Each structure stands twice: as C-alpha cells, then as structure tokens.
Amino acid sequence: MATGRGGRTGHFETPLGCAREDLMCTSLVVATGEGSHMPKRSTPHKAGTKKYLQNCSFELLCAHWFVKAGWQVFTPLFDHGHQTDLLVSDGPHYFRIQVKTAESGSDDLELENKWSRSDVHYVALFAKNSSWGIVFPAFSEKKRKVSETGGIKFELKQASFMKAFHTLQ
C-alpha cells in the first residue's frame, strides 16, 4: 500500500490503468483549506472541443505505444493538407501515420478516405465505443469498408497494436 499526504493509504493506478502499489501519492490542498482533494474541471467546452480532445487522446495513445516500443515519434505542428498525425521512425525508416476514430465497432463500417493525395503510409483506426482498433495501409479509393482494408485488428493494448503494425511492414 502506498501512503499519500495526510496519511491516506490506498491502491493507486498510473494513467494507463497499470496498478502500482509502490507509488507515493501527493494530494493538492485546495485554497479553502477544507481538506485534500484533486481539482475538477468546472468550465464548459465550446462546441466541438470535446470531440477534438477525444480524437487527440487516441493520437497520444498511439504515440505512447510507439515510444514504449522504442520508436522515435514526431508530431507535426499541424496536419492540415498533409494528413499526417504521427511520423514514426525506427532509425533509417520513416512512416506517416494517420489516426482515425469511429463511433461504430463494426467491420461493415465504411471509411471515407480523408488522406487522399498525401503520403500517408498507414492508418490506425480506433473504435471509440469498443475495445479494438485496426491498422492498415492507406488506400486511394474514396471509400472502403473496414473489412476490405487488408488491415490487422488489434486489442486496445500496446503489445497487440505493435504486433499488428509490425505484421504490415
């Protein structure tokens, strides 16, 4: 058990859900002085911001998995026009990755090609309301069903994602 500030003990988890009992937890004491607790977000998002942030979280998760596997990861300041969310490198080779999300968890989902006329190598699609994703070579048609991408499905775990990505290379 870890002991936090104020003598609180408990089981703590890292941001990706890995249980760690050896972490020391320090609490933020709020100016009211009425005890220790973490601050909560209290301002509303503007229209579209929540969706944008959720999509960014999948880009960050994907980048985290590449870094954890020993890849170099570069992020463009903006990707409009190039449709590149991540540029990953194993040293001599570079790959442009487009990260997409979908509400549906179905293989029948038809994907619209938002990366046409770009040099994207691979697309990583995450099903928001499910526990899987699929990584596939970028295609040039306007639309294609997920089941017809030639991609490899993965569970929302780093090892599963990297295995799928390496299988495509």
N, C-alpha and C positions, 0 to 999 in steps of 0.2 A: 504494500500500500504506500502511496505517496502522500506526503503531508504538505498541504498548502499553507499560505499565510493565514494566520488566525487559527491555526491548529486544525483546520479541516483536513480530513483524510479521505481518500477515495481512489477509485479506478479512473484513470484518465485516458483519453484517446487522442491520437495525432489527427491532423486534418483529414487524412485519407482513411480514418477508421481503424488504424492499427492500434491495438490495445497495448498500452505501456504502463506498467506499474512503477517504473523507476524514474518517471518524470516528476520534477518538482513543479507544482502549480502555484503561481502567484496571482493573487486577485487584485483587481483595481479598486481602490477605495474611492467611492464617489464623493464629490464635494459635500453632499448632505451629511456625511458622517454617520449615516444610519446603517452602517454595516458594509460588508464587502460583496459586490456583485459586478458582473460584467455589464458594460453599457449595451443598450439595444438601439438599433436603427429606428428613428422616430419620424424621419421626413419621408414624404411620399415620392415615388419615382414619377418622372414625366412619362407620357405615353411612349411606348416602345422601348423604354430603357430596360425594363425587367427582362424582356426577350433578348435584347442585345447582351446583357450581362450573363444570362444563362448560356447563350451561344459562346461567349468568350470563355466561360468556365470549361467548356469541352475543349477549346483550343489549348487552354492552360493545362488541362489534364493530359492531353496528348503530348504536349511539350514536356511535361514532367516525366511521362513514361519513356520518352526518347532519352532525356538526360539521365534518368536512372539506369538505362541500358548502355550508357557510355557514348552516346551520340552527341555531337555539337548541335545546338539548336539556335537558329537565328529567327527573329521575328521582324517583319517589315514594319516601318513606322505607319504605313497604311497599305492596304492591299487592293484598293480600287484600281481596276484596269489590269492588274497582274493576277488577281485571284489566288494569291499565294498567302496562306495563313502562317505556315512554318516552312523554313528552309532547313533541312537536316543534313548533316554530313558525318560520314564515318572516317573522314580524313581526305582521301583522294576523290570521293564521290559526293555529289550534292543532289538532293531530291526536293522538289517543290511539293508541298502537301497542302491540299485544300481540305478544311474541316467543315463538315456539314452536320446539321441536326435535322431530325424528322420527328413529328408527333407520333406517327404510326410505327408500330413494331412489326409490320407485315412485310413479307417478301414480295407481295404484289404491289407494293408502293412504287409508283412511277417517279423517277427522279428527273428533274429538269436540269439540263446542263448549264450551270452558271459560270463555268470555267472555259467556255469555248474561246478559241483564238488566244489562248495563253499557253504557257509552257509548263503547266501543272503536270506532274508525273503520276501522283496518287491522290485519291480522295478517301478520307476517313469519315464515314457516316455513322453518327451515334443516334440510336433510337432513344429519344428523351424519356418516354414512358415505359421503358423496358430495360433489360439488363444485358443487352448485346449491342454490337455495332458491326460494321463490315468495312473492310479496307479493300479498295480495288483500283486498277489502273484507270486513269482519266480516259473517258470516251469522248468521241467527237460528235455523236448524234445529238439532236435537240433534247430527246427524252429516251429513257431506258428504264425498264423495271429492275429493281434491286436484284431479283433472281437471275437477271441476264447480264450482270456487270462483270462476271468472271472473278468476283471478289471472294475473299475469305472472311467468314464470320468470326467474331471474337466475343468473349465474355468481357464485361467491363472490369478487367483486371490487366495489369501491366504485362504479365507473362503471356497471357492469351493474345493481347494486342501485338506484342513484338513478334510472337511466333507467326501470326497471320501476316504481318508486314514482311518478315524475312522470307516467308514462303513465296511471296510475289516477286521478289528480286531475282 
